[in-house]
Amino acid sequence: MDGNKTFLSEKDTSKKRARMLLRVSSEQQLESDGDLTVQRQIVLEYVKTHPGWLLDEKEYFEGGVSGYKNSVADREILQEAYRDAANGEYDILVVYKDDRIGRRMWEIGGYIMSLKSLGVDIYTVKDGCISPEGNDIMGQMMLALRYGNAQKSSADTGMRVKDTAKKLVQSGRYVGGSPPYGYGLEHSGEISKHGRALKHLVIQPERAEAVRHIYDLSLRKEYGSAKIANILNTEERYKNLAPNDVWKSGTVTSILTNPIYAGYTAYNRRESLNGRHRSLDREEWVLSQEPNPNLVIIDEDTWQSVQRKREMRSSKYTEPLKNQDVTVIGRNDGMLSLADVLHCGYCGCKMVNGSKYNYWTIKGTGERRTSRTAIYKCQNAWQGVPHDKTKQYRADKIEPIVYEALAEYIGKLQEDENIFAQIAENNSMKKKRKEKDLEMARKELDKIRRDINIMEDHIPDAMTGTYPLTLEDLVRNIDMKKEKEKKQMAVVQEKETMLNNTTVTAKDWEEIRKKIPTWREMFLHADTSTKRVLVNKLVERIDLTREQVIIRFKISLGEFLPKSRTTGNGVVPEQRL
């Protein structure tokens, strides 16, 4: 225990109980504890100036958390402090500065007043008590103004960063992310005014040849991104040049739409909103005023021609069919009922919903018509990853096979009451494993987000030259981390879905048992969402090949199911798909 601290004891009930909240937001502070030590010492000395206070042993600490970008609801430390206040554990929360609480105008003011309603005042070393009384309207207005200014300051910094990046791009500088495919980073030989060695993009000849081949396949052959990726993965000359070991359609699309290959650096090609990224129209891009001849891999005419061809191909499929004199007589209602559990039996990749179109013309009238059939498709195969076997299956062929197996499965459950105990035990074990996996995935996501917040908090330092990295290097590292964040979010979402699909309570089973007599009839008439819920309650995973459908139920019923129908944990053999 720190000898400089005076902690609250049972004899000191007449004094106010104080706890400190510390927050640091830089990598160096987290690693060295330097700022944290200074912050703690200043708060301790401030507490000592108040004879009527005694410092509680518990303190609250946030490391690498942005008080501007993170809401109060998402900051666990603030939530913990609130819960402790509701339990009457302390009377005063002491912070170094008001921005340690946060920088969000309405949220932070509301949080401070909510603590006040629980009898807890917030004090800062600089300003003293910042918690107005409940009937002090002017004080509450000043509180909102305080955090309004803090929020505006953070927003202004973000705007300055964006404006600076735009100006750098317009002048021909490259400022974002890791180098595009076909380029590398080298020292330029220039030194910044702050004494740092500057880097610039340089063309990598071998990979540049792959870029030219991609543009040629798009322009001359009019191939789509998936087909181009498939060709590259099968051509000896190019498959070893693939980023991340394999060519995918997303990579090809990125190459075909990036103006850097025509020599133009670009900014604002996409935006992030609520954790999701979307591409922006070309009209919204910020481009360099002139092309850099040292970066040109594709001549500008070719690049523009490829864009026009791609837009024409896209409009062919996305324009309303009525504008093409086509009558739609079939439709895909979106997510299919097996989409959460169905996997490709050849490569293991999760399958997604899609559509297959058929077109024809009625001879007598010349009327053009089309039908759209729902299909399940392997993501890997559709992204151009080499795939020797079938890559898509008609939903109306697959689903009846699965539904029949499910009906038989539940029928056997109904015959044996004792099996529900085994179901509960198996689900409990699986749930614990999946909860642990999810916790680890969330911790990794939190770490990535802390790293992003730390780096973003240093952007103003990089702009003024007081940070070891240049602004370009810092923004590049941030973009790389954000790509990693996006991938980890997908991992967390998948593990959350797996966990939700694991839990099947006795009540769930009882509800399902009641529906047994009309099971097949229900599947004929239920909507897609209802089917998906029922499938997820019963099925762990389905692996699909042209030869067989392997259904892994959430409990093995091999001893209950007839051997002529299934083997193992639900193998349905020799079904023609």
Backbone hydrogen bonds, N-H to C=O, Kabsch-Sander energy under -0.5 kcal/mol:
donor,donor_aa,acceptor,acceptor_aa,energy
5,K,2,D,-1.4
7,F,5,K,-0.6
8,L,55,L,-1.3
12,D,9,S,-1.4
13,T,10,E,-0.5
15,K,12,D,-1.6
16,K,52,G,-2.6
18,A,16,K,-0.6
18,A,54,L,-2.6
19,R,92,I,-2.6
21,L,94,V,-2.6
22,L,60,Y,-3.0
24,V,62,E,-2.0
30,L,26,S,-2.1
31,E,27,E,-2.4
32,S,28,Q,-2.8
33,D,29,Q,-1.9
37,T,33,D,-2.5
38,V,34,G,-2.1
39,Q,35,D,-3.0
40,R,36,L,-2.8
41,Q,37,T,-2.3
42,I,38,V,-2.4
43,V,39,Q,-2.1
44,L,40,R,-2.6
45,E,41,Q,-2.4
46,Y,42,I,-1.9
47,V,43,V,-2.5
48,K,44,L,-1.9
49,T,45,E,-0.7
49,T,46,Y,-0.9
50,H,47,V,-1.9
53,W,50,H,-2.1
54,L,16,K,-2.2
55,L,6,T,-1.2
56,D,18,A,-3.8
60,Y,20,M,-2.8
62,E,22,L,-2.3
64,G,24,V,-2.6
64,G,62,E,-0.5
65,V,24,V,-0.9
70,N,66,S,-1.1
74,D,71,S,-0.6
75,R,71,S,-0.5
75,R,72,V,-1.2
76,E,74,D,-0.9
79,Q,75,R,-1.8
80,E,76,E,-2.6
81,A,77,I,-2.6
82,Y,78,L,-2.0
83,R,79,Q,-2.4
84,D,80,E,-2.5
85,A,81,A,-1.9
86,A,82,Y,-2.5
87,N,83,R,-1.3
88,G,85,A,-1.7
89,E,84,D,-2.3
91,D,17,R,-2.9
92,I,17,R,-2.2
93,L,121,D,-2.7
94,V,19,R,-3.1
94,V,92,I,-0.5
95,V,123,Y,-2.6
96,Y,21,L,-0.5
100,R,97,K,-1.9
101,I,98,D,-1.3
102,G,98,D,-0.9
103,R,67,G,-3.0
105,M,103,R,-0.6
108,I,104,R,-2.4
109,G,105,M,-1.2
110,G,106,W,-2.2
111,Y,107,E,-2.3
112,I,108,I,-2.6
113,M,109,G,-2.1
114,S,110,G,-2.0
115,L,111,Y,-2.2
116,K,112,I,-2.0
117,S,113,M,-2.0
118,L,114,S,-0.7
118,L,115,L,-0.9
119,G,116,K,-1.8
120,V,115,L,-2.6
121,D,91,D,-2.0
123,Y,93,L,-2.6
124,T,128,G,-2.3
125,V,95,V,-1.4
125,V,96,Y,-0.6
126,K,96,Y,-0.8
128,G,124,T,-2.3
130,I,122,I,-2.7
131,S,122,I,-0.5
136,D,133,E,-1.5
137,I,135,N,-1.3
140,Q,136,D,-2.0
141,M,137,I,-2.1
142,M,138,M,-2.3
143,L,139,G,-1.8
144,A,140,Q,-2.2
145,L,141,M,-2.2
146,R,142,M,-2.4
147,Y,143,L,-2.0
148,G,144,A,-1.9
149,N,145,L,-2.4
150,A,146,R,-1.4
151,Q,147,Y,-2.3
152,K,148,G,-2.5
153,S,149,N,-2.2
154,S,150,A,-1.9
155,A,151,Q,-2.6
156,D,152,K,-2.9
157,T,153,S,-1.8
158,G,154,S,-2.0
159,M,155,A,-2.3
160,R,156,D,-2.5
161,V,157,T,-2.2
162,K,158,G,-2.2
163,D,159,M,-2.9
164,T,160,R,-2.6
165,A,161,V,-2.5
166,K,162,K,-2.5
167,K,163,D,-2.1
168,L,164,T,-2.3
169,V,165,A,-2.5
170,Q,166,K,-2.8
171,S,167,K,-1.4
172,G,169,V,-2.1
173,R,168,L,-2.8
175,V,173,R,-0.5
183,Y,180,P,-1.9
184,G,202,V,-2.6
186,E,200,H,-2.3
188,S,198,L,-2.9
189,G,198,L,-0.6
192,S,196,R,-3.0
195,G,192,S,-2.1
198,L,190,E,-2.5
200,H,186,E,-2.6
202,V,184,G,-2.4
204,Q,182,G,-2.9
208,A,204,Q,-2.6
209,E,205,P,-1.6
210,A,206,E,-1.1
211,V,207,R,-1.9
212,R,208,A,-2.1
213,H,209,E,-1.9
214,I,210,A,-2.0
215,Y,211,V,-2.3
216,D,212,R,-2.2
217,L,213,H,-2.3
218,S,214,I,-1.9
219,L,215,Y,-2.7
220,R,216,D,-2.7
221,K,216,D,-0.9
223,Y,217,L,-1.9
228,I,224,G,-2.2
229,A,225,S,-2.5
230,N,226,A,-2.2
231,I,227,K,-2.2
232,L,228,I,-2.6
233,N,229,A,-2.0
234,T,230,N,-0.8
234,T,231,I,-0.8
235,E,231,I,-1.2
236,E,234,T,-0.6
238,Y,235,E,-1.3
239,K,235,E,-2.6
240,N,236,E,-0.6
241,L,238,Y,-1.7
242,A,239,K,-1.0
245,D,242,A,-1.2
246,V,243,P,-1.1
249,S,383,Q,-1.3
252,V,248,K,-2.0
253,T,249,S,-2.8
254,S,250,G,-2.2
255,I,251,T,-2.0
256,L,252,V,-2.5
257,T,253,T,-1.2
258,N,254,S,-0.8
258,N,255,I,-0.6
261,Y,258,N,-1.3
262,A,259,P,-1.4
263,G,260,I,-1.7
264,Y,259,P,-2.1
265,T,263,G,-0.6
267,Y,286,V,-2.2
271,E,278,R,-2.2
273,L,276,R,-3.0
276,R,273,L,-1.6
278,R,271,E,-2.1
280,L,269,R,-2.8
284,E,281,D,-1.9
285,W,282,R,-1.3
286,V,267,Y,-3.0
287,L,285,W,-0.6
288,S,265,T,-2.0
289,Q,170,Q,-2.0
292,N,263,G,-2.8
295,L,292,N,-2.2
296,V,293,P,-0.6
297,I,261,Y,-2.7
298,I,261,Y,-3.3
303,W,299,D,-2.2
304,Q,300,E,-2.6
305,S,301,D,-2.2
306,V,302,T,-2.3
307,Q,303,W,-1.9
308,R,304,Q,-2.2
309,K,305,S,-2.5
310,R,306,V,-2.4
311,E,307,Q,-2.3
312,M,308,R,-2.2
313,R,309,K,-2.3
314,S,310,R,-2.5
315,S,311,E,-2.6
316,K,312,M,-1.5
317,Y,313,R,-0.8
317,Y,314,S,-1.0
318,T,314,S,-2.0
319,E,315,S,-1.9
323,N,320,P,-1.6
324,Q,321,L,-1.4
325,D,322,K,-1.5
326,V,321,L,-2.0
327,T,368,R,-1.4
328,V,326,V,-0.6
329,I,370,T,-1.6
333,D,331,R,-0.6
339,A,336,L,-1.5
341,V,338,L,-1.2
342,L,338,L,-1.9
343,H,542,I,-3.0
344,C,349,C,-3.2
345,G,544,L,-3.2
348,G,344,C,-2.0
351,M,342,L,-2.4
352,V,377,K,-2.5
354,G,375,I,-2.4
356,K,373,T,-2.4
358,N,371,S,-2.2
360,W,369,R,-2.1
362,I,367,E,-2.8
363,K,361,T,-0.5
366,G,362,I,-3.1
368,R,325,D,-0.6
369,R,360,W,-2.9
370,T,327,T,-1.6
371,S,358,N,-2.2
373,T,356,K,-3.1
375,I,354,G,-1.9
376,Y,393,Y,-2.8
377,K,352,V,-2.8
378,C,391,K,-2.7
379,Q,350,K,-1.1
382,W,378,C,-2.1
383,Q,379,Q,-1.2
383,Q,380,N,-0.7
384,G,381,A,-1.3
385,V,380,N,-2.3
393,Y,376,Y,-2.4
395,A,374,A,-2.3
397,K,394,R,-1.3
398,I,394,R,-1.8
399,E,395,A,-2.5
401,I,397,K,-0.6
401,I,398,I,-0.6
402,V,398,I,-1.7
403,Y,399,E,-3.0
404,E,400,P,-2.1
405,A,401,I,-1.8
406,L,402,V,-2.5
407,A,403,Y,-2.4
408,E,404,E,-2.0
409,Y,405,A,-2.3
410,I,406,L,-2.6
411,G,407,A,-2.0
412,K,408,E,-1.9
413,L,409,Y,-1.6
414,Q,410,I,-2.1
415,E,411,G,-0.8
416,D,412,K,-0.7
416,D,413,L,-1.1
417,E,415,E,-0.5
419,I,416,D,-0.8
420,F,417,E,-1.5
421,A,418,N,-0.9
422,Q,418,N,-0.9
423,I,419,I,-2.2
424,A,420,F,-2.4
425,E,421,A,-2.2
426,N,422,Q,-2.8
427,N,423,I,-2.7
428,S,424,A,-2.1
429,M,425,E,-1.9
430,K,426,N,-2.5
431,K,427,N,-2.8
432,K,428,S,-2.0
433,R,429,M,-1.9
434,K,430,K,-2.5
435,E,431,K,-2.7
436,K,432,K,-2.0
437,D,433,R,-2.2
438,L,434,K,-2.6
439,E,435,E,-2.4
440,M,436,K,-2.2
441,A,437,D,-2.1
442,R,438,L,-2.6
443,K,439,E,-2.3
444,E,440,M,-2.0
445,L,441,A,-2.0
446,D,442,R,-2.8
447,K,443,K,-2.2
448,I,444,E,-2.1
449,R,445,L,-2.4
450,R,446,D,-2.4
451,D,447,K,-2.3
452,I,448,I,-2.1
453,N,449,R,-2.6
454,I,450,R,-2.6
455,M,451,D,-2.4
456,E,452,I,-2.9
457,D,453,N,-2.2
458,H,454,I,-0.6
458,H,455,M,-1.0
459,I,456,E,-1.4
462,A,458,H,-2.3
463,M,459,I,-2.3
464,T,460,P,-1.6
465,G,461,D,-0.8
466,T,461,D,-2.3
467,Y,461,D,-0.6
474,L,470,T,-2.5
475,V,471,L,-2.8
476,R,472,E,-2.3
477,N,473,D,-2.2
478,I,474,L,-2.2
479,D,475,V,-2.5
480,M,476,R,-2.1
481,K,477,N,-2.2
482,K,478,I,-2.3
483,E,479,D,-2.0
484,K,480,M,-1.8
485,E,481,K,-2.4
486,K,482,K,-2.3
487,K,483,E,-1.9
488,Q,484,K,-2.3
489,M,485,E,-2.5
490,A,486,K,-1.5
491,V,487,K,-1.7
492,V,488,Q,-2.6
493,Q,489,M,-2.7
494,E,490,A,-2.3
495,K,491,V,-2.3
496,E,492,V,-2.5
497,T,493,Q,-2.2
498,M,494,E,-2.3
499,L,495,K,-2.2
500,N,496,E,-2.6
501,N,497,T,-2.0
502,T,498,M,-0.6
502,T,499,L,-1.1
503,T,499,L,-1.1
509,W,505,T,-2.2
510,E,506,A,-2.4
511,E,507,K,-2.3
512,I,508,D,-2.2
513,R,509,W,-3.0
514,K,510,E,-1.8
515,K,511,E,-0.7
515,K,512,I,-1.0
516,I,513,R,-1.3
518,T,515,K,-1.1
519,W,516,I,-2.1
522,M,518,T,-3.0
523,F,519,W,-2.1
524,L,520,R,-1.5
525,H,521,E,-1.1
525,H,522,M,-0.6
526,A,522,M,-2.8
531,K,527,D,-2.0
532,R,528,T,-2.4
533,V,529,S,-2.0
534,L,530,T,-2.1
535,V,531,K,-2.7
536,N,532,R,-2.6
537,K,533,V,-1.5
538,L,534,L,-1.1
538,L,535,V,-0.6
539,V,535,V,-2.8
540,E,552,R,-3.1
541,R,552,R,-1.4
542,I,341,V,-2.9
543,D,550,I,-2.5
544,L,343,H,-2.4
544,L,542,I,-0.5
545,T,548,Q,-2.4
549,V,572,V,-2.1
550,I,543,D,-2.9
551,I,549,V,-0.7
551,I,570,G,-3.2
552,R,541,R,-3.3
552,R,550,I,-0.6
553,F,551,I,-0.9
553,F,569,N,-0.7
554,K,538,L,-2.0
560,F,557,L,-1.5
561,L,557,L,-1.9
565,R,562,P,-1.3
566,T,562,P,-2.2
570,G,567,T,-1.3
571,V,567,T,-1.8
572,V,549,V,-3.2
572,V,570,G,-0.6
574,E,547,E,-1.2
575,Q,547,E,-0.8
576,R,574,E,-0.6
577,L,575,Q,-0.6
